[in-house]
Amino acid sequence: MRIIELPAVLIVLLGAVLLSGCESEPKVAGRWYTQTQVDNGKQLFIDNCAKCHGVAAQGTPNWNKTGADGKYPPPPLNGTAHAWHHPLTGLKRSVQQGGVPLGGSMPGFADTLSDAETEAVISYFQNRWPAPIYQAWLDRGGLK
């Protein structure tokens, strides 16, 4: 092999090694999302959702009773309320469009969060769901 060809061969081999290490990140055990999504979603949730839903997605006290305005306060998203009744497409729609179209007061975040960021926010609060709640969500067709 000539000396001029050696750098080209090394570049090709180095590229192959680097590409082989670019496998996709594994999903959180039994879940649809990755740990990176959860980690990214935490800050997005804190920045955009925690004011109403609480930092730990715990919702507000008496979330299941209407307020003076006739509307329900922000519910918990940590698996203790009804969020797990909604499929992933419905959760995405709720984050993007908000609750105003349904008579609620939650604003939509379509102009604030990208699709990937929306999924990261959802992964953050779903990661707080206990395994039986997450399984019930899957059993209801949650990945639709």
Protein Blocks (a to p, Z undefined) as FASTA:
>chain_A
ZZklmmmmmmmmmmmmmmmmmcccdddehiabdfklmmmmmmmmmmmmmmmnopnlnope
hklbccfkopacdddfehpammlmpcfklmmmmmmnommlnopabdcfklmpcfklmmmm
mmmmmmmpcfklmmmmmmnopmZZ
